[in-house]
Structure formats: C-alpha cells, structure tokens
C-alpha cells in the first residue's frame, strides 16, 4: 500500500471494525492490527479515536468543497444548503455502519460526544461557507448552531435510512430547512420593520 493511501485505509477499517465490534471498546491497537498499519505510523496520522472521527468528517467536508457547491450561488439559500448537506451524507455513506456504532457507544461516553459536537460546529461552518453564507460574527454563530441542529436531526434519520436514494433523509432535511428558511425570513422582516 502506498503511503498516501494509508489515511483513507485506516478510516475505512476503523469504521468496519466499529460496525463489527462496537466503538467504545475498540482500541487504536485493534485498528492498527486490522488495517495492517504499524501502530507508530497510525498514531502519527490519528493519535486518538476522536482524531479518526475528525478525519472522516474532514473527508466529508472536502468532498462537499470539491463538488463545486459555490457554482450554485445563484440558487435559493434553502436549495444550496440542501445540496451541500446531501453531498456530505453521500460522502459519509461508506462509513455509515461504523458511525452508527459510534453514536450508540457515545451515549455511554458524554465526554467523547462533547468533543464530536465541537467538530460538528467546524463542519457546519464549512458547509455554510460552501453554500455562500458568511459565518462571521454573531449572525454567523447563530447560523452554525441552527444548521447543526438541522444536520443532527437529518443525521439520526440517515443512520437508518435504507431507501436507495435516501428519501427519508431528504424529506426530513427538506422540512427542517424549510422551517429554518421561514424563520430566517421572519427575522429579516422584523429587522426591516424595526429600521422603518
């Protein structure tokens, strides 16, 4: 295996092992053994299991950015966000069974769940930027939190969505983004009324 292929291989094997054995009791040594990668080499890439999860998230973020989301900036805001988040779910699909194990086991480890939520904020910032939204200042922070809530709701459905085209995930995402869009519209109107 080429050195450049090792990170992707470790991420793939780690999620396969998580799906088979669970995440909580899976060690870095277990993952290194299963992937055929020296523990020292793996540790240099992913020193913790949280780093593995951040690596998976970063790959999904990169897939969104490489998809050319900024080419759709003329589309309505809701459609841009829908496309960006669905691209992210598609990029995460190879890891879904392992991520389901991570979610199940995170219920027993609130500290790990907290670290993962921090990583989620960074990803949602990337999703917003890819869709053409500013994430600076208070308004940006609110956007990140709101999109994170929408994403988590859809993520829970996606984990068990066995439809070929992710129909259930798309339906929840569309409905949640419609609510968010409606709320954003009301806030804009309230600001304009206050200025008048």
C-alpha positions as CSV (number, residue, x, y, z in Angstrom):
1,X,0.0,0.0,0.0
2,X,1.3,3.5,-0.9
3,X,1.9,5.9,2.0
4,X,-0.7,8.3,0.6
5,X,-3.4,5.6,0.7
6,X,-2.8,4.8,4.4
7,X,-5.1,7.5,5.9
8,X,-8.1,6.5,3.8
9,X,-7.4,2.8,4.5
10,X,-7.2,3.4,8.3
11,X,-10.5,5.4,8.3
12,X,-12.3,2.7,6.3
13,X,-11.0,-0.2,8.5
14,X,-11.8,1.7,11.7
15,X,-15.4,2.1,10.8
16,X,-15.6,-1.5,9.6
17,X,-14.3,-2.6,13.0
18,X,-16.6,-0.2,14.8
19,X,-19.6,-1.8,13.0
20,X,-18.4,-5.3,13.9
21,X,-17.2,-4.8,17.4
22,X,-18.5,-1.5,18.7
23,X,-16.6,1.8,19.1
24,X,-16.3,2.1,22.9
25,X,-14.0,-1.0,23.4
26,X,-12.1,-0.6,20.1
27,X,-8.5,0.4,20.7
28,X,-6.1,2.1,18.4
29,X,-4.0,-1.1,18.5
30,X,-7.1,-3.1,17.3
31,X,-7.5,-0.7,14.4
32,X,-3.8,-0.8,13.6
33,X,-3.8,-4.6,13.6
34,X,-6.9,-4.8,11.5
35,X,-5.6,-2.3,9.0
36,X,-2.1,-3.8,8.8
37,X,-0.5,-0.5,9.6
38,X,2.2,-0.1,12.2
39,X,0.8,1.5,15.4
40,X,3.5,4.2,15.3
41,X,2.6,5.1,11.7
42,X,-1.1,5.2,12.6
43,X,-0.5,7.2,15.7
44,X,1.3,9.8,13.6
45,X,-1.8,10.2,11.5
46,X,-4.6,9.6,14.1
47,X,-3.3,9.8,17.7
48,X,-6.8,9.2,19.1
49,X,-10.1,7.7,18.1
50,X,-11.5,11.3,18.1
51,X,-8.9,12.1,15.5
52,X,-10.2,9.3,13.4
53,X,-13.7,10.7,13.6
54,X,-12.3,14.2,12.8
55,X,-10.5,12.6,9.8
56,X,-13.8,11.1,8.5
57,X,-15.6,14.5,9.0
58,X,-12.7,16.3,7.2
59,X,-13.0,13.9,4.2
60,X,-16.8,14.6,4.0
61,X,-16.1,18.3,4.2
62,X,-13.6,18.1,1.4
63,X,-16.0,16.1,-0.7
64,X,-18.5,19.0,-0.4
65,X,-15.9,21.6,-1.3
66,X,-14.7,19.5,-4.3
67,X,-18.3,19.1,-5.5
68,X,-18.4,22.8,-6.6
69,X,-21.1,24.0,-4.2
70,X,-20.1,27.6,-4.9
71,X,-21.1,27.1,-8.5
72,X,-24.7,27.1,-7.3
73,X,-24.6,30.5,-5.6
74,X,-27.5,31.8,-7.8
75,X,-29.9,29.2,-6.4
76,X,-32.2,29.8,-3.4
77,X,-30.5,29.6,0.0
78,X,-32.5,26.5,1.1
79,X,-31.6,24.6,-2.1
80,X,-27.9,25.4,-1.7
81,X,-27.9,24.1,1.9
82,X,-29.9,21.0,0.9
83,X,-27.4,20.2,-1.8
84,X,-24.4,20.8,0.4
85,X,-25.7,18.6,3.2
86,X,-26.9,15.8,0.9
87,X,-23.4,15.8,-0.7
88,X,-22.0,15.4,2.9
89,X,-24.3,12.5,3.6
90,X,-23.3,10.8,0.4
91,X,-19.6,11.2,1.3
92,X,-20.2,9.7,4.7
93,X,-22.1,6.7,3.3
94,X,-19.2,4.3,3.2
95,X,-18.7,4.9,7.0
96,X,-22.4,4.7,8.0
97,X,-22.5,1.4,9.8
98,X,-19.4,2.4,11.8
99,X,-20.8,5.8,12.6
100,X,-24.0,4.2,13.9
101,X,-21.8,2.2,16.3
102,X,-20.0,5.4,17.3
103,X,-23.4,7.1,18.0
104,X,-24.6,4.2,20.1
105,X,-21.5,4.0,22.1
106,X,-21.3,7.8,22.6
107,X,-24.3,7.6,24.8
108,X,-22.1,5.9,27.3
109,X,-19.3,8.4,26.9
110,X,-20.6,12.0,27.2
111,X,-17.1,13.5,27.1
112,X,-16.4,11.9,23.7
113,X,-19.8,13.1,22.5
114,X,-18.9,16.6,23.5
115,X,-15.7,16.5,21.5
116,X,-17.6,15.2,18.5
117,X,-20.1,18.1,18.8
118,X,-17.2,20.6,18.7
119,X,-16.0,19.0,15.5
120,X,-19.6,19.3,14.1
121,X,-19.5,23.1,14.5
122,X,-16.4,23.3,12.4
123,X,-18.0,21.2,9.7
124,X,-21.2,23.2,9.7
125,X,-19.1,26.3,9.3
126,X,-17.6,24.7,6.2
127,X,-21.0,23.7,4.9
128,X,-22.3,27.3,5.3
129,X,-19.3,28.8,3.6
130,X,-19.6,26.3,0.7
131,X,-23.2,27.3,0.3
132,X,-22.2,31.0,0.2
133,X,-23.1,32.1,3.7
134,X,-20.9,34.2,6.0
135,X,-20.1,32.6,9.3
136,X,-18.5,35.6,11.0
137,X,-19.9,37.5,14.0
138,X,-23.0,36.8,16.0
139,X,-25.1,36.1,12.9
140,X,-22.6,33.6,11.7
141,X,-22.5,31.8,15.1
142,X,-26.3,31.6,15.0
143,X,-26.2,30.2,11.5
144,X,-23.7,27.5,12.6
145,X,-25.8,26.4,15.6
146,X,-29.1,26.4,13.5
147,X,-27.6,24.4,10.7
148,X,-26.0,22.0,13.2
149,X,-29.4,21.3,14.7
150,X,-30.9,20.7,11.2
151,X,-28.0,18.4,10.3
152,X,-28.2,16.3,13.5
153,X,-31.9,15.8,13.0
154,X,-31.3,14.5,9.5
155,X,-28.3,12.5,10.6
156,X,-30.3,10.5,13.0
157,X,-32.7,9.6,10.2
158,X,-29.8,9.0,7.7
159,X,-28.2,6.4,10.0
160,X,-31.3,4.1,9.5
161,X,-32.4,5.2,6.0
162,X,-32.4,2.1,3.9
163,X,-34.0,3.7,0.9
164,X,-31.9,3.6,-2.2
165,X,-32.0,7.3,-2.8
166,X,-32.1,8.4,0.9
167,X,-35.7,9.5,0.5
168,X,-36.4,9.6,4.3
169,X,-33.3,11.7,4.9
170,X,-34.1,14.1,2.1
171,X,-37.7,14.5,3.4
172,X,-36.5,15.4,6.9
173,X,-33.8,17.7,5.6
174,X,-36.1,19.5,3.3
175,X,-38.7,20.0,6.0
176,X,-36.2,21.2,8.6
177,X,-34.5,23.6,6.1
178,X,-37.9,25.0,5.1
179,X,-38.6,25.8,8.8
180,X,-35.2,27.4,9.1
181,X,-35.8,29.4,5.9
182,X,-39.2,30.6,7.2
183,X,-37.7,31.6,10.5
184,X,-34.8,33.5,8.7
185,X,-37.4,35.3,6.6
186,X,-39.4,36.4,9.7
187,X,-36.2,37.7,11.3
188,X,-35.3,39.7,8.2
189,X,-38.8,41.2,8.1
190,X,-38.6,42.0,11.8
191,X,-35.3,43.8,11.3
192,X,-36.6,45.8,8.4
193,X,-39.7,46.8,10.4
194,X,-37.5,47.9,13.3
195,X,-35.4,50.1,11.0
196,X,-38.5,51.7,9.4
